[in-house]
Amino acid sequence: MQCRGTTKKGDRCKREAREGSAFCAIHVHQEGRESQAHSEEWNRDALVKAAIGFGLVAAIVLFRFRR
């Protein structure tokens, strides 16, 4: 399997991944960053969706009581 790491130029690494890992020995330090980036992205998306939902509920309540 090909390493999932990225080089300093931003290109994908062409080396073989280590056994039991998605990264080669040079890019193994990127493994922790990848999982952290996915969790931060999920949290950001969840927060945006929650904010939109609360905004819609607030707008509906506001317009119902203004009448």
PyMOL Python script that loads the backbone (N, CA, C, O; Angstrom):
from pymol import cmd

cmd.read_pdbstr("""\
ATOM      1  N   MET A   1       0.856  -1.182   0.000  1.00  0.00           N
ATOM      2  CA  MET A   1       0.000   0.000   0.000  1.00  0.00           C
ATOM      3  C   MET A   1       0.896   1.236   0.000  1.00  0.00           C
ATOM      4  O   MET A   1       1.941   1.249   0.650  1.00  0.00           O
ATOM      5  N   GLN A   2       0.491   2.261  -0.721  1.00  0.00           N
ATOM      6  CA  GLN A   2       1.250   3.499  -0.823  1.00  0.00           C
ATOM      7  C   GLN A   2       1.054   4.346   0.429  1.00  0.00           C
ATOM      8  O   GLN A   2      -0.035   4.378   1.003  1.00  0.00           O
ATOM      9  N   CYS A   3       2.106   5.024   0.846  1.00  0.00           N
ATOM     10  CA  CYS A   3       2.060   5.917   2.004  1.00  0.00           C
ATOM     11  C   CYS A   3       1.048   7.037   1.763  1.00  0.00           C
ATOM     12  O   CYS A   3       0.958   7.563   0.653  1.00  0.00           O
ATOM     13  N   ARG A   4       0.295   7.400   2.785  1.00  0.00           N
ATOM     14  CA  ARG A   4      -0.701   8.479   2.667  1.00  0.00           C
ATOM     15  C   ARG A   4      -0.130   9.831   3.076  1.00  0.00           C
ATOM     16  O   ARG A   4      -0.854  10.826   3.111  1.00  0.00           O
ATOM     17  N   GLY A   5       1.140   9.873   3.379  1.00  0.00           N
ATOM     18  CA  GLY A   5       1.792  11.113   3.794  1.00  0.00           C
ATOM     19  C   GLY A   5       1.969  12.082   2.641  1.00  0.00           C
ATOM     20  O   GLY A   5       1.865  11.713   1.471  1.00  0.00           O
ATOM     21  N   THR A   6       2.239  13.329   2.996  1.00  0.00           N
ATOM     22  CA  THR A   6       2.495  14.345   1.989  1.00  0.00           C
ATOM     23  C   THR A   6       3.890  14.914   2.185  1.00  0.00           C
ATOM     24  O   THR A   6       4.373  15.036   3.311  1.00  0.00           O
ATOM     25  N   THR A   7       4.528  15.258   1.081  1.00  0.00           N
ATOM     26  CA  THR A   7       5.868  15.820   1.119  1.00  0.00           C
ATOM     27  C   THR A   7       5.790  17.304   1.449  1.00  0.00           C
ATOM     28  O   THR A   7       4.702  17.870   1.559  1.00  0.00           O
ATOM     29  N   LYS A   8       6.952  17.925   1.607  1.00  0.00           N
ATOM     30  CA  LYS A   8       6.994  19.362   1.886  1.00  0.00           C
ATOM     31  C   LYS A   8       6.398  20.175   0.742  1.00  0.00           C
ATOM     32  O   LYS A   8       5.872  21.267   0.958  1.00  0.00           O
ATOM     33  N   LYS A   9       6.479  19.646  -0.461  1.00  0.00           N
ATOM     34  CA  LYS A   9       5.900  20.326  -1.628  1.00  0.00           C
ATOM     35  C   LYS A   9       4.388  20.149  -1.703  1.00  0.00           C
ATOM     36  O   LYS A   9       3.718  20.835  -2.476  1.00  0.00           O
ATOM     37  N   GLY A  10       3.849  19.231  -0.902  1.00  0.00           N
ATOM     38  CA  GLY A  10       2.412  18.985  -0.914  1.00  0.00           C
ATOM     39  C   GLY A  10       2.010  17.792  -1.760  1.00  0.00           C
ATOM     40  O   GLY A  10       0.825  17.478  -1.868  1.00  0.00           O
ATOM     41  N   ASP A  11       2.987  17.123  -2.362  1.00  0.00           N
ATOM     42  CA  ASP A  11       2.700  15.936  -3.183  1.00  0.00           C
ATOM     43  C   ASP A  11       2.536  14.720  -2.274  1.00  0.00           C
ATOM     44  O   ASP A  11       3.034  14.697  -1.148  1.00  0.00           O
ATOM     45  N   ARG A  12       1.841  13.727  -2.777  1.00  0.00           N
ATOM     46  CA  ARG A  12       1.682  12.490  -2.016  1.00  0.00           C
ATOM     47  C   ARG A  12       2.982  11.688  -2.061  1.00  0.00           C
ATOM     48  O   ARG A  12       3.636  11.613  -3.101  1.00  0.00           O
ATOM     49  N   CYS A  13       3.343  11.101  -0.946  1.00  0.00           N
ATOM     50  CA  CYS A  13       4.559  10.289  -0.851  1.00  0.00           C
ATOM     51  C   CYS A  13       4.427   9.057  -1.748  1.00  0.00           C
ATOM     52  O   CYS A  13       3.344   8.485  -1.871  1.00  0.00           O
ATOM     53  N   LYS A  14       5.521   8.660  -2.366  1.00  0.00           N
ATOM     54  CA  LYS A  14       5.512   7.513  -3.274  1.00  0.00           C
ATOM     55  C   LYS A  14       6.067   6.246  -2.630  1.00  0.00           C
ATOM     56  O   LYS A  14       6.142   5.203  -3.280  1.00  0.00           O
ATOM     57  N   ARG A  15       6.455   6.328  -1.369  1.00  0.00           N
ATOM     58  CA  ARG A  15       7.029   5.171  -0.681  1.00  0.00           C
ATOM     59  C   ARG A  15       5.933   4.208  -0.248  1.00  0.00           C
ATOM     60  O   ARG A  15       4.752   4.556  -0.237  1.00  0.00           O
ATOM     61  N   GLU A  16       6.332   3.009   0.105  1.00  0.00           N
ATOM     62  CA  GLU A  16       5.411   2.001   0.631  1.00  0.00           C
ATOM     63  C   GLU A  16       5.143   2.285   2.105  1.00  0.00           C
ATOM     64  O   GLU A  16       6.051   2.668   2.842  1.00  0.00           O
ATOM     65  N   ALA A  17       3.912   2.100   2.528  1.00  0.00           N
ATOM     66  CA  ALA A  17       3.540   2.297   3.927  1.00  0.00           C
ATOM     67  C   ALA A  17       4.093   1.161   4.780  1.00  0.00           C
ATOM     68  O   ALA A  17       4.297   0.049   4.294  1.00  0.00           O
ATOM     69  N   ARG A  18       4.331   1.450   6.048  1.00  0.00           N
ATOM     70  CA  ARG A  18       4.803   0.421   6.973  1.00  0.00           C
ATOM     71  C   ARG A  18       3.670  -0.555   7.246  1.00  0.00           C
ATOM     72  O   ARG A  18       2.497  -0.202   7.123  1.00  0.00           O
ATOM     73  N   GLU A  19       4.012  -1.757   7.610  1.00  0.00           N
ATOM     74  CA  GLU A  19       3.011  -2.770   7.901  1.00  0.00           C
ATOM     75  C   GLU A  19       2.179  -2.346   9.117  1.00  0.00           C
ATOM     76  O   GLU A  19       2.732  -1.986  10.157  1.00  0.00           O
ATOM     77  N   GLY A  20       0.870  -2.388   8.982  1.00  0.00           N
ATOM     78  CA  GLY A  20      -0.026  -2.000  10.062  1.00  0.00           C
ATOM     79  C   GLY A  20      -0.251  -0.504  10.166  1.00  0.00           C
ATOM     80  O   GLY A  20      -0.893  -0.047  11.112  1.00  0.00           O
ATOM     81  N   SER A  21       0.261   0.271   9.218  1.00  0.00           N
ATOM     82  CA  SER A  21       0.112   1.719   9.229  1.00  0.00           C
ATOM     83  C   SER A  21      -0.209   2.185   7.817  1.00  0.00           C
ATOM     84  O   SER A  21       0.015   1.465   6.844  1.00  0.00           O
ATOM     85  N   ALA A  22      -0.732   3.390   7.722  1.00  0.00           N
ATOM     86  CA  ALA A  22      -1.015   3.969   6.409  1.00  0.00           C
ATOM     87  C   ALA A  22       0.120   4.879   5.957  1.00  0.00           C
ATOM     88  O   ALA A  22       0.023   5.510   4.904  1.00  0.00           O
ATOM     89  N   PHE A  23       1.207   4.956   6.750  1.00  0.00           N
ATOM     90  CA  PHE A  23       2.301   5.876   6.472  1.00  0.00           C
ATOM     91  C   PHE A  23       3.642   5.156   6.468  1.00  0.00           C
ATOM     92  O   PHE A  23       3.799   4.122   7.118  1.00  0.00           O
ATOM     93  N   CYS A  24       4.600   5.698   5.742  1.00  0.00           N
ATOM     94  CA  CYS A  24       5.955   5.152   5.747  1.00  0.00           C
ATOM     95  C   CYS A  24       6.683   5.654   6.991  1.00  0.00           C
ATOM     96  O   CYS A  24       6.132   6.436   7.765  1.00  0.00           O
ATOM     97  N   ALA A  25       7.910   5.206   7.179  1.00  0.00           N
ATOM     98  CA  ALA A  25       8.687   5.591   8.363  1.00  0.00           C
ATOM     99  C   ALA A  25       8.959   7.096   8.400  1.00  0.00           C
ATOM    100  O   ALA A  25       9.068   7.671   9.483  1.00  0.00           O
ATOM    101  N   ILE A  26       9.070   7.731   7.258  1.00  0.00           N
ATOM    102  CA  ILE A  26       9.361   9.167   7.206  1.00  0.00           C
ATOM    103  C   ILE A  26       8.134   9.996   7.586  1.00  0.00           C
ATOM    104  O   ILE A  26       8.266  11.034   8.234  1.00  0.00           O
ATOM    105  N   HIS A  27       6.960   9.551   7.192  1.00  0.00           N
ATOM    106  CA  HIS A  27       5.740  10.332   7.407  1.00  0.00           C
ATOM    107  C   HIS A  27       4.857   9.803   8.533  1.00  0.00           C
ATOM    108  O   HIS A  27       3.705  10.222   8.651  1.00  0.00           O
ATOM    109  N   VAL A  28       5.366   8.898   9.359  1.00  0.00           N
ATOM    110  CA  VAL A  28       4.559   8.308  10.424  1.00  0.00           C
ATOM    111  C   VAL A  28       4.046   9.382  11.396  1.00  0.00           C
ATOM    112  O   VAL A  28       2.997   9.205  12.016  1.00  0.00           O
ATOM    113  N   HIS A  29       4.774  10.480  11.527  1.00  0.00           N
ATOM    114  CA  HIS A  29       4.325  11.564  12.418  1.00  0.00           C
ATOM    115  C   HIS A  29       3.045  12.247  11.919  1.00  0.00           C
ATOM    116  O   HIS A  29       2.362  12.913  12.696  1.00  0.00           O
ATOM    117  N   GLN A  30       2.718  12.088  10.643  1.00  0.00           N
ATOM    118  CA  GLN A  30       1.502  12.695  10.096  1.00  0.00           C
ATOM    119  C   GLN A  30       0.248  11.906  10.455  1.00  0.00           C
ATOM    120  O   GLN A  30      -0.865  12.392  10.257  1.00  0.00           O
ATOM    121  N   GLU A  31       0.415  10.700  10.976  1.00  0.00           N
ATOM    122  CA  GLU A  31      -0.725   9.845  11.303  1.00  0.00           C
ATOM    123  C   GLU A  31      -1.623  10.500  12.351  1.00  0.00           C
ATOM    124  O   GLU A  31      -2.845  10.474  12.209  1.00  0.00           O
ATOM    125  N   GLY A  32      -1.052  11.079  13.386  1.00  0.00           N
ATOM    126  CA  GLY A  32      -1.833  11.744  14.427  1.00  0.00           C
ATOM    127  C   GLY A  32      -2.542  12.982  13.916  1.00  0.00           C
ATOM    128  O   GLY A  32      -3.668  13.275  14.319  1.00  0.00           O
ATOM    129  N   ARG A  33      -1.889  13.700  13.037  1.00  0.00           N
ATOM    130  CA  ARG A  33      -2.494  14.919  12.475  1.00  0.00           C
ATOM    131  C   ARG A  33      -3.724  14.601  11.639  1.00  0.00           C
ATOM    132  O   ARG A  33      -4.707  15.341  11.657  1.00  0.00           O
ATOM    133  N   GLU A  34      -3.661  13.493  10.905  1.00  0.00           N
ATOM    134  CA  GLU A  34      -4.779  13.133  10.025  1.00  0.00           C
ATOM    135  C   GLU A  34      -6.041  12.860  10.832  1.00  0.00           C
ATOM    136  O   GLU A  34      -7.115  13.343  10.476  1.00  0.00           O
ATOM    137  N   SER A  35      -5.929  12.100  11.901  1.00  0.00           N
ATOM    138  CA  SER A  35      -7.108  11.782  12.703  1.00  0.00           C
ATOM    139  C   SER A  35      -7.621  13.022  13.423  1.00  0.00           C
ATOM    140  O   SER A  35      -8.829  13.183  13.596  1.00  0.00           O
ATOM    141  N   GLN A  36      -6.704  13.909  13.848  1.00  0.00           N
ATOM    142  CA  GLN A  36      -7.113  15.133  14.517  1.00  0.00           C
ATOM    143  C   GLN A  36      -7.837  16.059  13.545  1.00  0.00           C
ATOM    144  O   GLN A  36      -8.822  16.698  13.917  1.00  0.00           O
ATOM    145  N   ALA A  37      -7.367  16.137  12.320  1.00  0.00           N
ATOM    146  CA  ALA A  37      -8.004  16.986  11.313  1.00  0.00           C
ATOM    147  C   ALA A  37      -9.412  16.513  11.015  1.00  0.00           C
ATOM    148  O   ALA A  37     -10.314  17.334  10.850  1.00  0.00           O
ATOM    149  N   HIS A  38      -9.622  15.196  10.944  1.00  0.00           N
ATOM    150  CA  HIS A  38     -10.965  14.685  10.685  1.00  0.00           C
ATOM    151  C   HIS A  38     -11.908  15.008  11.833  1.00  0.00           C
ATOM    152  O   HIS A  38     -13.063  15.357  11.589  1.00  0.00           O
ATOM    153  N   SER A  39     -11.462  14.907  13.055  1.00  0.00           N
ATOM    154  CA  SER A  39     -12.349  15.191  14.186  1.00  0.00           C
ATOM    155  C   SER A  39     -12.650  16.686  14.262  1.00  0.00           C
ATOM    156  O   SER A  39     -13.773  17.064  14.593  1.00  0.00           O
ATOM    157  N   GLU A  40     -11.664  17.554  13.961  1.00  0.00           N
ATOM    158  CA  GLU A  40     -11.913  18.993  13.959  1.00  0.00           C
ATOM    159  C   GLU A  40     -12.893  19.370  12.862  1.00  0.00           C
ATOM    160  O   GLU A  40     -13.754  20.226  13.060  1.00  0.00           O
ATOM    161  N   GLU A  41     -12.763  18.735  11.707  1.00  0.00           N
ATOM    162  CA  GLU A  41     -13.675  19.018  10.600  1.00  0.00           C
ATOM    163  C   GLU A  41     -15.095  18.608  10.963  1.00  0.00           C
ATOM    164  O   GLU A  41     -16.042  19.342  10.683  1.00  0.00           O
ATOM    165  N   TRP A  42     -15.251  17.442  11.585  1.00  0.00           N
ATOM    166  CA  TRP A  42     -16.569  16.992  11.987  1.00  0.00           C
ATOM    167  C   TRP A  42     -17.158  17.952  13.007  1.00  0.00           C
ATOM    168  O   TRP A  42     -18.338  18.288  12.913  1.00  0.00           O
ATOM    169  N   ASN A  43     -16.390  18.394  13.958  1.00  0.00           N
ATOM    170  CA  ASN A  43     -16.889  19.309  14.975  1.00  0.00           C
ATOM    171  C   ASN A  43     -17.318  20.634  14.350  1.00  0.00           C
ATOM    172  O   ASN A  43     -18.340  21.197  14.741  1.00  0.00           O
ATOM    173  N   ARG A  44     -16.556  21.133  13.393  1.00  0.00           N
ATOM    174  CA  ARG A  44     -16.898  22.388  12.740  1.00  0.00           C
ATOM    175  C   ARG A  44     -18.204  22.242  11.975  1.00  0.00           C
ATOM    176  O   ARG A  44     -19.062  23.122  12.050  1.00  0.00           O
ATOM    177  N   ASP A  45     -18.370  21.152  11.245  1.00  0.00           N
ATOM    178  CA  ASP A  45     -19.601  20.916  10.496  1.00  0.00           C
ATOM    179  C   ASP A  45     -20.798  20.785  11.435  1.00  0.00           C
ATOM    180  O   ASP A  45     -21.867  21.329  11.163  1.00  0.00           O
ATOM    181  N   ALA A  46     -20.617  20.065  12.535  1.00  0.00           N
ATOM    182  CA  ALA A  46     -21.707  19.889  13.488  1.00  0.00           C
ATOM    183  C   ALA A  46     -22.098  21.225  14.108  1.00  0.00           C
ATOM    184  O   ALA A  46     -23.282  21.496  14.306  1.00  0.00           O
ATOM    185  N   LEU A  47     -21.122  22.050  14.411  1.00  0.00           N
ATOM    186  CA  LEU A  47     -21.420  23.359  15.002  1.00  0.00           C
ATOM    187  C   LEU A  47     -22.158  24.266  14.023  1.00  0.00           C
ATOM    188  O   LEU A  47     -23.076  24.988  14.412  1.00  0.00           O
ATOM    189  N   VAL A  48     -21.762  24.231  12.767  1.00  0.00           N
ATOM    190  CA  VAL A  48     -22.438  25.059  11.758  1.00  0.00           C
ATOM    191  C   VAL A  48     -23.884  24.611  11.599  1.00  0.00           C
ATOM    192  O   VAL A  48     -24.789  25.444  11.544  1.00  0.00           O
ATOM    193  N   LYS A  49     -24.107  23.306  11.526  1.00  0.00           N
ATOM    194  CA  LYS A  49     -25.469  22.800  11.390  1.00  0.00           C
ATOM    195  C   LYS A  49     -26.317  23.144  12.606  1.00  0.00           C
ATOM    196  O   LYS A  49     -27.485  23.503  12.465  1.00  0.00           O
ATOM    197  N   ALA A  50     -25.746  23.038  13.786  1.00  0.00           N
ATOM    198  CA  ALA A  50     -26.482  23.374  15.009  1.00  0.00           C
ATOM    199  C   ALA A  50     -26.824  24.865  15.035  1.00  0.00           C
ATOM    200  O   ALA A  50     -27.935  25.240  15.408  1.00  0.00           O
ATOM    201  N   ALA A  51     -25.876  25.710  14.641  1.00  0.00           N
ATOM    202  CA  ALA A  51     -26.120  27.156  14.631  1.00  0.00           C
ATOM    203  C   ALA A  51     -27.226  27.521  13.648  1.00  0.00           C
ATOM    204  O   ALA A  51     -28.071  28.363  13.950  1.00  0.00           O
ATOM    205  N   ILE A  52     -27.227  26.898  12.486  1.00  0.00           N
ATOM    206  CA  ILE A  52     -28.279  27.152  11.499  1.00  0.00           C
ATOM    207  C   ILE A  52     -29.629  26.695  12.049  1.00  0.00           C
ATOM    208  O   ILE A  52     -30.633  27.393  11.905  1.00  0.00           O
ATOM    209  N   GLY A  53     -29.646  25.530  12.674  1.00  0.00           N
ATOM    210  CA  GLY A  53     -30.887  25.017  13.257  1.00  0.00           C
ATOM    211  C   GLY A  53     -31.441  25.934  14.336  1.00  0.00           C
ATOM    212  O   GLY A  53     -32.632  26.246  14.347  1.00  0.00           O
ATOM    213  N   PHE A  54     -30.575  26.362  15.241  1.00  0.00           N
ATOM    214  CA  PHE A  54     -31.018  27.273  16.298  1.00  0.00           C
ATOM    215  C   PHE A  54     -31.486  28.607  15.723  1.00  0.00           C
ATOM    216  O   PHE A  54     -32.450  29.196  16.212  1.00  0.00           O
ATOM    217  N   GLY A  55     -30.803  29.078  14.687  1.00  0.00           N
ATOM    218  CA  GLY A  55     -31.220  30.335  14.048  1.00  0.00           C
ATOM    219  C   GLY A  55     -32.598  30.220  13.414  1.00  0.00           C
ATOM    220  O   GLY A  55     -33.405  31.144  13.512  1.00  0.00           O
ATOM    221  N   LEU A  56     -32.872  29.102  12.768  1.00  0.00           N
ATOM    222  CA  LEU A  56     -34.185  28.905  12.163  1.00  0.00           C
ATOM    223  C   LEU A  56     -35.283  28.823  13.225  1.00  0.00           C
ATOM    224  O   LEU A  56     -36.352  29.412  13.066  1.00  0.00           O
ATOM    225  N   VAL A  57     -35.018  28.099  14.294  1.00  0.00           N
ATOM    226  CA  VAL A  57     -36.002  27.992  15.381  1.00  0.00           C
ATOM    227  C   VAL A  57     -36.253  29.364  15.994  1.00  0.00           C
ATOM    228  O   VAL A  57     -37.398  29.720  16.271  1.00  0.00           O
ATOM    229  N   ALA A  58     -35.184  30.139  16.209  1.00  0.00           N
ATOM    230  CA  ALA A  58     -35.337  31.483  16.780  1.00  0.00           C
ATOM    231  C   ALA A  58     -36.155  32.378  15.852  1.00  0.00           C
ATOM    232  O   ALA A  58     -36.996  33.145  16.322  1.00  0.00           O
ATOM    233  N   ALA A  59     -35.924  32.293  14.557  1.00  0.00           N
ATOM    234  CA  ALA A  59     -36.678  33.109  13.601  1.00  0.00           C
ATOM    235  C   ALA A  59     -38.150  32.723  13.603  1.00  0.00           C
ATOM    236  O   ALA A  59     -39.017  33.597  13.550  1.00  0.00           O
ATOM    237  N   ILE A  60     -38.444  31.436  13.661  1.00  0.00           N
ATOM    238  CA  ILE A  60     -39.834  30.985  13.687  1.00  0.00           C
ATOM    239  C   ILE A  60     -40.530  31.469  14.947  1.00  0.00           C
ATOM    240  O   ILE A  60     -41.653  31.969  14.884  1.00  0.00           O
ATOM    241  N   VAL A  61     -39.879  31.325  16.081  1.00  0.00           N
ATOM    242  CA  VAL A  61     -40.470  31.772  17.353  1.00  0.00           C
ATOM    243  C   VAL A  61     -40.676  33.281  17.334  1.00  0.00           C
ATOM    244  O   VAL A  61     -41.723  33.763  17.765  1.00  0.00           O
ATOM    245  N   LEU A  62     -39.703  34.030  16.845  1.00  0.00           N
ATOM    246  CA  LEU A  62     -39.801  35.487  16.791  1.00  0.00           C
ATOM    247  C   LEU A  62     -40.989  35.929  15.942  1.00  0.00           C
ATOM    248  O   LEU A  62     -41.758  36.796  16.360  1.00  0.00           O
ATOM    249  N   PHE A  63     -41.147  35.350  14.769  1.00  0.00           N
ATOM    250  CA  PHE A  63     -42.241  35.745  13.889  1.00  0.00           C
ATOM    251  C   PHE A  63     -43.598  35.295  14.417  1.00  0.00           C
ATOM    252  O   PHE A  63     -44.596  35.962  14.147  1.00  0.00           O
ATOM    253  N   ARG A  64     -43.676  34.203  15.151  1.00  0.00           N
ATOM    254  CA  ARG A  64     -44.953  33.739  15.718  1.00  0.00           C
ATOM    255  C   ARG A  64     -45.434  34.703  16.792  1.00  0.00           C
ATOM    256  O   ARG A  64     -46.628  34.994  16.863  1.00  0.00           O
ATOM    257  N   PHE A  65     -44.535  35.203  17.625  1.00  0.00           N
ATOM    258  CA  PHE A  65     -44.938  36.086  18.726  1.00  0.00           C
ATOM    259  C   PHE A  65     -45.083  37.551  18.307  1.00  0.00           C
ATOM    260  O   PHE A  65     -45.663  38.338  19.054  1.00  0.00           O
ATOM    261  N   ARG A  66     -44.585  37.929  17.164  1.00  0.00           N
ATOM    262  CA  ARG A  66     -44.702  39.321  16.705  1.00  0.00           C
ATOM    263  C   ARG A  66     -46.114  39.626  16.238  1.00  0.00           C
ATOM    264  O   ARG A  66     -46.513  40.790  16.238  1.00  0.00           O
ATOM    265  N   ARG A  67     -46.866  38.644  15.850  1.00  0.00           N
ATOM    266  CA  ARG A  67     -48.211  38.874  15.304  1.00  0.00           C
ATOM    267  C   ARG A  67     -49.150  39.301  16.339  1.00  0.00           C
ATOM    268  O   ARG A  67     -50.323  39.537  16.049  1.00  0.00           O
TER     269      ARG A  67
END
""", "prot")
cmd.dss("prot")
cmd.show_as("cartoon", "prot")
cmd.util.cbc("prot")
cmd.orient("prot")
